[in-house]
Amino acid sequence: MNLRQVQELITAAQEKKVFLMEAVWARFFPAYAEVRRLLKQGEVGDVQMVRAEFGLPVSHVRRMSDSKLGGGGLVDLGIYPLQFAFMVFKGEKPESIHASGHCLETGVDDTAVVVLKFSGNRLAVCTCSISMKLVSDAVIVGTKGTIKLPHHMWCPTELEVNGKEMHFPLP
């Protein structure tokens, strides 16, 4: 929930000599590995823009709308579009961040749009919501083409690369 708690977890993991990881498991999906491979080999050229969104109508779930339980759209769902953009831009720190949204009556953020500007005028637009169902897709636009995660960008089983479909069925 906060920096102090994260530092405690890191210290405990180091003392116990165990692996510690935040629960963003999306990067382990085969489709994500393929995205990284395609970007590395320059399949879509230089990336100019990333757009990613994740939204589900789950604000009625207490954990999602209660700040004491770590609720909120950015913490629970927004992390997936944001981590996708940072993966594509190889962890680069953005030059600027602009965000807008609104909160639930409980005080947690409900819906947000975050625009990240990276070096070379490259952009990422990330949207999340815990009160509405969004398309929940992602698109990478490069100088030579596009990579689309057309459904469930947080757990994809298919990609569209320059119009060609690729499937990654789960076991």
N, C-alpha and C positions, 0 to 999 in steps of 0.2 A: 504493500500500500504506500510505502514511502522510502526515502533514501536510507534512513536508519535501519529499517527492516531488511532491505536488500543487502546492506553492508553486513548485517548479522548473518544472513544466509551465506554470503560469500566466505566470511570468516569460518563459519561452521563447516562448509564444504572443504575448504583448504585444510583445516585441522583434521578432518576425517578422511582426507584424500579421496573424495568422491566427486563425481561429475554433477554440476548444477546447471540447469537450463530453464529459461522461461518456457512456458508451454506453447509457443508458436510452432506447432508441428507441421505447418503447411510446407515449409521448405524441404521437408523430407519426402514429399510426394514425387513420384517419377516425373510428372509433368513439370514441376518446378525445376528438377534437375535438367530436363530437356530445355527449358527456357534459358537457364544459365549457359548451357552448351551452345545453343543457337546464338545467344548474344556474344559469347566469347569468339565464335567463328565468324561473326559479322553478318549473319544471315539477313538482318534487316537494316544494315548500315549503322550509321550513328544515331543513337536514340535521341529523339527530340522531345517526346512527350510520353508520359505514363498517365493513364486514367484507371482508377480502381475504386470499386464501391462494394459495400457489404451492409445489407439492411434486412432485418427481420422484425416482425411485430411481437416483441418479447418484453415490452415495458411492464406488462402485468405480472411478470415473474419478480418476486420480491428482491431477489439478489441483484437483479438488473437495475432496479430503481432505488435501491437503498444505498446511500453513500457510505454508511458504516460497514456495509458488506462489499464495498469496492465496486458498486454499480456505476453504470454510465456507458454511453455509446462508444466513446473513444477508447476506454479501457478494455471493454469486452469485445467489440466488433471492429472499431476503427483501427486497432493495432494491425489487423490483417492487410487492409489496403496500404497503410503506411509502411509496414515491413516489406511489402511487395515493391513499392517505389524505391525504398532504400536498397533492396537487393538489386534491382535493375541498375541503379546508379552507384552500385558497389560501395555503399556505406558513406558516400560523400556527404559532407555537411551542407545543407542548403544555404544559399546566400540570404534568402528571406522566406518567411512563413506568414501567410495570411489565413485566418480562420474566421468562420462565421457559423452561427448555429443558434440553437435554443435549448432551454432546459425544461425538464419536467417540474411539476409542482413540488416534488421531493427535493429539488435542487441539483440533481445529477443531469449531466448533459444527455440530451435525447438524440438530436440530429445535428451533424456538423459537416461542413465542407472545408477542407484544408487544401490550400494551394501552396506548393513548395517550389521555389525558384532555385535552380541549380546553376552552376557556372555554364557559360556558353548559351545563356537564355533557354536552357532546357527546363521543362515544367513537369510537375506531377500534380494531379488533381485527385484527391482522395475524399470519398464521401462515406458516411456511416449513419445508421439510424437504428434505434431500438424500438421505434414505434411504427415503422412502415417497411413493407417488403420492397426492396430494391432489386434490380436485375442481378446484382452481385457478381458482376463480371469484371474483367480487367483487359486493358489494351495497351500494348507498347507500340508506339509509332516511331519508325526510323526513317532514314533518308532513302532506304531501298525497300521498305515494306512494313508489314505489321505482324505482330503476334497477338492473338486473342485467346483469352481464357473465357470462353463464352458462358459458362455456368459455374457457380460455386467456386469463385476464385480462391477461397480459403482451403478448398480440398478438391482441386480439379482432377478430372479424369480424361479431359480432352483439350486439345489446342487447335487453333487455326493459324497456320503460318503461311502468310501470303496467299490465302484462300484455300490452302490444302489442309484437310483435317487429319489430325493425329489422335489416336486413342491410347489411353493408359489405364486399362481396367484394373480394378483393385483385386487382390487375391481373395 
